[in-house]
Amino acid sequence: MKKSSLLALVALLILSACGKKEEQAPQAQGPAPFPVQTVARQDATIYQDYTANLEGQQNVEIRPKVNGFIQKIYVDEGDQVKKGQLLFKLETQTLNQDAAAAKASVDAAQVEVDRLKPLVERNIISNVQLETAKAKLAQAKAAYSSVAANVGYGTITSPVNGVIGTLPYKEGALVSSTTEMPLTTVSDSKVVYAYFTMNEKQLLDFSRTFKGATLQEKLKNVQQVSLILVDGSEYEYKGKLTAVSGIVDPVTGTTEFRAEFPNPESILRSGSSGVVRIPVEKNEAILVPQNAVMDMQGKQLIYVVGKDNTVTSRVIETSTTAGNNYIVTGGLEPGEVYVTAGATKLKEGQQIVPQQETAQQQGAPATDSTATAKPSGNTTQQKK
């Protein structure tokens, strides 16, 4: 009885083990589905980004022309001022005394001239003495005018409309025309200049891209440019390129450009920074999603689908990024089909089930990626 029970138990274990092996046996699977897209040329806009320094249209340093103590400061940092508005008053007591002495010299010289005139008319003295007295009078008047002008320099007004910068000196401080720091800076920022540079290669590309016999003519053919602020947002007003240096700096190998932006709401401040974004039109470009491209040993590969739905790796050449896309300059031709996602799961010669996608399904580059401020880089956005 015990032997029969033992045999039955062994038989049950054997059957159970066989059942598990059958369950674990691999099932035959067919080709897996992968999203694909057909290569087509389309127009796109490349955005070239350059780090820029912002300056007001006018940045005027206010410096004293005479020595003196600051008696009164009539403005505060950040104040809006108008041309001719009083800014500083310097103590000019010593100058006033000098002016009084100079005025007395003028009066004395005038008295001498008046005394000699009738004597010359009566031929009592020679005309030479009168002319000498007149010369001394002219000299005294010149000295008085100079001292009086210095007294006037003690009252300092704004030469332009603008915003007051920092005030490094307080009331009571002694200042002079040789003082290292200015009393303040008045910045007219209704229009803000954005200065940025291009290296020699970028300048060469710029010259080849835009039409014109001179750099100034090429600037006129550039579309309106954007300004990316330090928080990554795009400034609401567009600007334009207005000037470019005529030479390449031999030390840095760069050329300076200037863009102008309106600043009616005083959002931009002189001394801050940003990124100037220049749009460049690319006609008949080939755009490929970055997810479709693999980097291998310094080369960029993509899987192309053949007529029998087998995939073959292909080396491609790209220029700039388009947010989520690359712009392909070599290795793909219109009409070819390529895998748009999941390339890392594929093997050479593998057969797949293509699932066609349109450019709209794949999606244009994300706005956020094109709005990120990056120094001297390139971004691109597909035209809708």
C-alpha positions in Angstrom: 0.0 0.0 0.0 2.8 2.4 0.9 4.7 1.6 -2.3 1.7 2.3 -4.5 1.1 5.7 -2.8 4.8 6.6 -3.3 4.6 5.7 -7.0 1.5 7.9 -7.4 3.2 10.8 -5.7 6.3 10.5 -8.0 4.1 10.3 -11.1 2.2 13.5 -10.0 5.5 15.4 -9.5 6.7 14.4 -13.0 3.5 15.5 -14.6 3.6 18.8 -12.8 7.2 19.5 -13.9 6.3 18.7 -17.5 3.4 21.1 -17.4 5.6 23.9 -16.2 8.1 23.3 -18.9 5.4 23.4 -21.5 4.2 26.7 -20.0 7.7 28.2 -20.1 8.3 27.2 -23.7 8.8 30.3 -25.9 5.9 31.3 -28.1 6.7 32.1 -31.7 6.4 35.9 -32.2 6.0 37.8 -35.4 7.6 41.2 -36.4 7.1 44.0 -33.8 5.3 47.2 -34.8 7.5 50.4 -34.9 6.5 54.0 -35.8 7.9 55.2 -39.1 7.9 58.3 -41.2 8.6 59.1 -44.9 11.3 61.6 -45.6 10.0 64.9 -47.0 11.5 68.3 -47.6 9.9 71.2 -45.8 10.6 74.8 -44.9 12.0 75.6 -41.5 13.3 78.5 -39.4 16.6 78.1 -37.6 17.2 80.3 -34.6 20.8 81.3 -33.9 21.3 82.5 -30.3 24.1 84.9 -29.1 24.8 86.0 -25.6 24.4 89.8 -25.4 25.0 92.7 -23.0 22.3 95.4 -22.7 23.0 99.1 -22.6 20.8 102.1 -22.7 20.7 104.2 -25.8 22.7 106.8 -23.9 24.8 106.2 -20.8 26.1 109.5 -19.6 28.6 109.7 -16.7 28.0 112.7 -14.5 31.4 114.1 -13.3 32.2 117.4 -11.5 34.2 120.0 -13.4 35.3 121.7 -10.2 36.5 120.7 -6.8 34.1 120.9 -3.9 32.0 119.2 -1.2 28.7 117.7 -2.2 26.3 120.2 -0.5 23.0 118.6 -1.7 21.8 115.6 -3.7 18.4 116.2 -5.4 17.8 112.7 -6.8 17.8 109.1 -5.7 18.9 105.9 -7.4 16.5 104.7 -10.0 14.7 108.1 -10.4 13.5 109.2 -13.8 15.0 112.6 -14.7 14.6 115.0 -17.6 17.2 117.0 -19.4 18.2 120.1 -17.4 16.9 118.7 -14.1 19.0 119.6 -11.0 21.0 116.7 -9.7 23.8 117.9 -7.4 24.9 121.1 -5.7 28.5 121.5 -4.8 29.8 123.9 -2.1 31.5 126.8 -3.9 32.2 129.3 -1.1 35.8 129.5 -2.0 35.0 130.0 -5.7 32.5 132.7 -4.7 35.3 134.5 -2.9 37.5 134.1 -5.9 34.7 135.5 -8.1 34.3 138.5 -5.9 38.0 139.2 -6.0 38.0 138.9 -9.8 35.0 141.2 -10.1 36.8 143.8 -8.0 39.8 143.6 -10.3 37.5 144.3 -13.3 36.0 147.3 -11.5 39.5 148.7 -10.7 40.6 148.2 -14.3 37.5 149.9 -15.6 38.1 152.9 -13.3 41.6 153.2 -14.6 40.4 153.2 -18.3 37.8 155.8 -17.5 40.4 158.0 -15.8 42.9 157.9 -18.7 40.4 158.5 -21.5 40.0 162.3 -21.0 43.7 162.7 -20.5 44.4 161.1 -23.8 41.7 163.3 -25.5 43.5 166.4 -24.1 46.9 165.1 -25.3 48.2 165.1 -21.7 49.3 161.5 -21.9 50.0 159.2 -24.7 47.5 156.8 -26.2 49.8 153.9 -25.2 48.9 154.2 -21.6 45.2 154.0 -22.4 45.7 151.0 -24.5 47.7 149.3 -21.8 44.9 150.0 -19.3 42.3 148.6 -21.8 44.4 145.4 -22.1 44.4 145.0 -18.3 40.7 145.5 -18.2 40.2 142.7 -20.8 42.4 140.4 -18.9 40.5 141.1 -15.7 37.2 140.4 -17.4 38.5 137.1 -18.8 39.7 136.0 -15.3 36.3 136.9 -13.9 34.4 135.0 -16.6 36.5 131.9 -15.8 35.9 132.0 -12.1 32.2 132.8 -12.6 31.9 129.7 -14.9 33.5 127.6 -12.2 30.9 128.8 -9.8 28.2 127.8 -12.2 29.8 124.3 -12.5 28.9 123.8 -8.8 25.3 123.3 -10.0 25.1 120.0 -11.9 22.1 119.2 -14.1 21.2 116.2 -16.2 22.3 116.4 -19.8 19.7 113.9 -21.1 16.4 112.3 -20.2 16.9 109.0 -18.4 17.3 106.9 -15.2 19.7 107.7 -12.4 22.2 104.9 -11.7 24.1 104.3 -8.4 25.1 107.2 -6.2 28.5 106.3 -4.8 29.1 109.6 -3.0 26.9 111.0 -0.2 26.4 114.6 0.9 29.5 116.0 2.4 31.9 114.0 0.3 34.8 115.9 -1.4 34.8 115.4 -5.2 36.8 116.7 -8.0 37.3 116.4 -11.8 39.9 113.8 -11.2 37.7 111.6 -8.9 37.9 108.0 -10.2 34.1 107.2 -10.0 31.5 109.5 -11.5 28.8 111.1 -9.3 26.3 108.9 -11.1 25.2 107.7 -14.5 22.1 108.8 -16.4 20.9 106.1 -18.7 18.4 106.8 -21.5 16.8 103.4 -21.9 13.7 104.1 -24.0 15.7 102.2 -26.6 18.1 99.5 -25.4 21.1 98.3 -27.3 22.0 94.6 -27.2 25.7 94.0 -28.0 26.9 90.5 -29.0 29.7 89.0 -31.0 30.2 86.4 -33.7 33.4 84.4 -34.2 34.9 84.3 -37.7 33.1 81.1 -38.7 29.7 82.5 -37.6 30.4 85.8 -39.4 31.3 83.8 -42.5 28.0 81.9 -42.3 26.1 85.1 -41.7 27.7 86.7 -44.7 26.8 83.7 -46.9 23.2 83.4 -45.6 22.0 87.0 -46.0 22.1 88.9 -49.3 23.9 92.2 -49.7 27.1 93.7 -51.1 28.1 95.0 -47.6 27.5 93.9 -44.0 25.1 96.9 -43.6 23.0 95.7 -46.5 22.9 92.2 -45.1 21.7 93.6 -41.8 18.6 95.1 -43.6 17.8 91.6 -45.0 17.6 90.0 -41.5 14.2 89.5 -40.1 13.2 91.0 -36.7 15.2 89.4 -33.9 14.0 88.3 -30.4 15.5 88.8 -27.0 15.5 86.0 -24.5 15.6 87.4 -20.9 17.6 85.9 -18.0 14.6 84.0 -16.8 14.2 82.2 -20.1 11.2 84.1 -21.2 11.0 86.0 -24.5 10.8 89.7 -24.5 7.5 90.9 -25.8 8.9 93.5 -28.3 10.9 92.4 -31.3 14.2 94.2 -32.3 16.4 94.7 -35.3 20.0 94.5 -36.1 21.3 98.0 -36.8 25.1 98.0 -36.7 28.1 95.7 -37.1 31.8 96.4 -36.6 33.8 96.7 -39.8 36.7 94.7 -38.5 37.5 91.4 -36.7 39.2 91.9 -33.3 42.6 90.4 -33.8 42.8 89.4 -30.1 39.4 87.7 -29.7 38.8 86.8 -33.3 35.2 88.2 -33.0 33.1 90.9 -34.6 30.6 93.0 -32.6 27.0 93.4 -33.6 24.3 95.6 -32.2 20.6 95.0 -32.0 18.0 97.6 -30.9 14.9 96.9 -28.8 12.2 99.3 -27.8 11.7 99.6 -24.0 8.5 101.6 -23.4 7.8 99.9 -20.1 11.3 100.1 -18.7 11.6 96.3 -18.3 15.1 96.2 -19.7 17.9 97.8 -17.7 21.3 99.0 -18.8 24.0 96.6 -17.6 21.9 93.5 -17.7 22.3 90.5 -20.1 20.2 88.4 -22.4 20.3 86.3 -25.6 19.7 87.7 -29.0 17.9 85.2 -31.2 18.3 85.6 -35.0 15.9 83.7 -37.3 17.3 82.1 -40.4 15.1 80.6 -43.1 15.9 77.2 -44.4 14.0 76.1 -47.5 13.5 72.4 -48.5 15.1 71.1 -45.3 14.9 67.5 -44.0 13.9 67.3 -40.4 14.3 64.1 -38.3 13.3 63.5 -34.7 16.2 63.3 -32.3 14.6 60.1 -30.9 15.2 58.4 -34.2 19.0 59.1 -34.2 21.6 57.0 -32.4 25.1 58.2 -31.6 27.7 55.5 -32.0 31.5 56.1 -32.0 31.1 59.7 -33.1 28.7 58.9 -35.9 24.9 59.5 -36.1 22.9 56.4 -37.2 19.3 56.0 -38.2 17.3 52.9 -39.2 15.9 53.0 -42.7 13.1 50.6 -43.7 13.4 48.5 -46.9 10.8 47.2 -49.2 10.5 43.9 -47.3 10.1 45.9 -44.0 13.6 45.0 -42.8 15.6 47.8 -41.2 19.1 48.8 -42.2 21.3 51.3 -40.2 22.4 54.4 -42.1 25.0 57.0 -41.2 23.6 60.5 -41.6 25.0 64.0 -41.3 23.2 66.8 -39.4 23.8 70.5 -39.0 21.7 72.1 -36.3 19.0 71.0 -33.9 15.4 71.9 -34.3 14.1 71.6 -30.7 13.1 67.9 -30.9 14.5 67.5 -34.4 17.8 67.4 -36.3 18.2 69.1 -39.7 19.7 66.4 -41.9 22.3 67.5 -44.5 23.3 64.1 -45.8 22.4 60.4 -45.7 18.7 60.6 -46.3 16.7 61.3 -49.5 13.0 62.3 -49.9 10.7 59.3 -50.2 12.8 57.0 -47.9 11.1 55.6 -44.8 12.9 55.6 -41.4 12.0 54.4 -37.9 11.1 57.4 -35.7 11.3 55.8 -32.2 12.7 52.7 -30.5 15.9 52.5 -32.6 17.8 51.1 -29.6 15.6 48.0 -29.7 16.3 47.2 -33.3 19.0 45.0 -34.9 20.4 45.1 -38.4 18.2 43.2 -40.8 15.3 42.9 -38.4 11.8 42.8 -39.9 9.2 45.1 -38.4 5.6 46.1 -38.9 5.8 49.8 -40.0 3.2 52.2 -38.5 3.2 55.3 -40.6 3.2 58.7 -38.8 2.7 62.2 -40.3 4.8 65.2 -39.4 1.9 66.5 -37.4 1.7 63.4 -35.3 5.4 63.5 -34.7 5.0 67.1 -33.7 6.8 70.3 -34.3 9.7 71.2 -31.9 8.5 72.3 -28.4 8.3 76.0 -27.8 10.1 75.6 -24.5 13.2 74.1 -26.1 13.5 77.0 -28.6 13.0 79.5 -25.9 15.9 78.3 -23.7 18.7 80.8 -23.6 22.0 79.2 -24.7 25.2 81.0 -25.6 26.2 81.0 -29.3 24.1 77.9 -30.1 21.5 77.2 -32.8 17.9 76.2 -32.5 15.3 75.6 -35.2 11.6 75.7 -35.5 9.6 74.1 -38.2 7.2 76.4 -40.1 3.6 75.6 -39.7 
